[in-house]
Amino acid sequence: MPSPSDSPTRTGPFGSGLLGPLDQDVTALRRRVQRLLTAALIATNVIGALVVVGLAALLMPAPGMSGDLVRVTATAVPVYVVSAVVVGTLWGTRGALRTLRWAAEGRRPTDAERAASLRVPLRLTAVQAVLWGVATLLFGGLAALVQPRVMLTELLVVAFAAVVVCAIAYLFGEFALRPYAARALAGTTPPRPVNGGVNLRMLLFWCLGTGVPVAGLVVTAVLAWVRGDVSTTKLAASVIALGLVVLCFGLLVTVFTARAVVNPISSVRDALGRVRAGDFDVTIPVYDGTELGLLQAGFNDMAAGLAEREQLRDLFGRHVGHEVAVAAMRTSAGLGGTVCTVSVLFVDIVGSTALAASRPPEEVVGLLNRFFAVVVDEVDRHQGLVNKFVGDAALAIFGAPAPLDGHATCALAAARAIARRLAAEVPDGPAGIGVATGDAVAGNVGDPRRFEYTVIGDPVNEAARLTELAKNAPGRLLASWTAVESAVAEEAAHWTATEDVTLRGRSRPTTLASPRVPA
């Protein structure tokens, strides 16, 4: 995951900016989450009370609740809701924040703390289940004492509300604790879902949006059938009301379900688009403890692996040349090579020994970097490959590893451009340049454990010898006439044959060629 200093604002599962920066002040985050949990606790209990009142009005048998039961209920409901909020805050909210103490301490959670933190929404739901289980027994007992005839209805109504409250509590708890989930899962890949997974979430959503309301319809029909004293009008009103609950709650829960499932997938989809565009440093916050969180964590691992692979490929390409790197990745790497016709350009600084003895090492390195920058720039521009740097010299190949039509033309043009630019841009680093063309073996040499790509053959030796002569020649640039004859007429017109010379280590003479005008 990115470091806290450069962590961008995250997109949460229920809207942009929900998670906020993952490095936001932990105290402010704790207060914000505590406010959200307290508000959720109050809201769920108020919703539960409203469900109780509404269903009681619909399902109570004629003639309805007695005056004594109405007065007792009117007093008991507010008192119990307030008590439930207080107890829930002390027991549920504070307990949840104690579980999340590792975040306030600014440290990474242990595996046990991470698992406990991701189970906090279930714990809050269990707290609500206990509170509303007590409420079911309490109000059922009050009904049994004051008006026994409606006790069963009272128990069913409060139990119905309890299920609704528990499902809502889970949704709100998971929503409020997303920032902590993101912190807990940052940089990790859980081996399996730690809070029940998508299956449990979908079951709760179905229970809230469909199961409980439809069960209410069934209970209404059963009670009307058993009692036999429910009018058609009241039964119809009850069915219509519960049907509207099914429709409204079903729509709401479906929206929550869609966003809870789609948003993590959308974050992965958007990140994949960035990876496809070449941005391998992308990471996404892992804020879901289900299989969707595993998907997010898996993407981050994949992106990190791709970033490392791209870095290695770039580094490999810088060392051996991108053409060699691409060829190595496309074929199995092994020792040996193939015979091919290539053009070789060799360039070497004049008086390098005296240069190193008369200047500080830092200055020599700076000079070599400026010198090699010109060489690499022009060789790349003319489709060649700088195969190796040898101290203060460089060997460039045209025509290997990838075939190149007109390799002699490219090598000669690159040599003239290098000579011209070195004279203008690196006057304190004069260099001899030699160009030769011929058959050579291009491939890997060394040992299976460590080898390098190179070109071995007569044109390499010839280019090196021409470079020695070029150090004392006008323009410090010489080529073999064979290379000039292999070039196109337009490039050959820039060269002229001068003399035949038997180069050191060779048995036959070489016809030298130099630029017609100073390069």
Buried (B, 14 or more C-beta within 10 A) or exposed (E): BBEEEEBEEBBBBBEEEBBBBBEBEBEEBBEBBBEBBBEBBBBBBEBBBEBBBBBBBBBBBEEEBBEEBBEBBEEBBEEBBEBBBEBBBEBBBEBBBEBBEBBEEEEBBEEEBBBBBBBBBBBBBBBBBBBBBBBBEBBBEBBBEBBEBBBBBBBBBBBBBBBBBBBBBBBBBBBBBBBBBBBBBBEBEBEEBBBBBBEBBBEBBBBBBBBBBBBBBEBBBEBBEEEEEBEEEBBEEBBEBBBEBBEEBBEBBBEBBEBBBEBBEBBBEEBBEBBEEEEBEBBBBBBBBBBBBBBBBEBBEBBBEBBEEEEEBEEBBEEBBBBBBBBBEEEEEEEEBEEBBBBBBBBBBBBBEEBBEEBEEEEBEEBBEBBBEBBBBBBBEBBBBBBBEEEBBBBBBBBBBEEBEBBBBBBBBBBBBBBBBBBEEBEEBBBBBBBBBBEBBBBBBEEEEEBEBBBEBBBBBBBBBBBBBBBEBEBBBBBBBBBBBBBEEEBBEBBBEBEEBEBEEEEEEBBBBBBEEEB
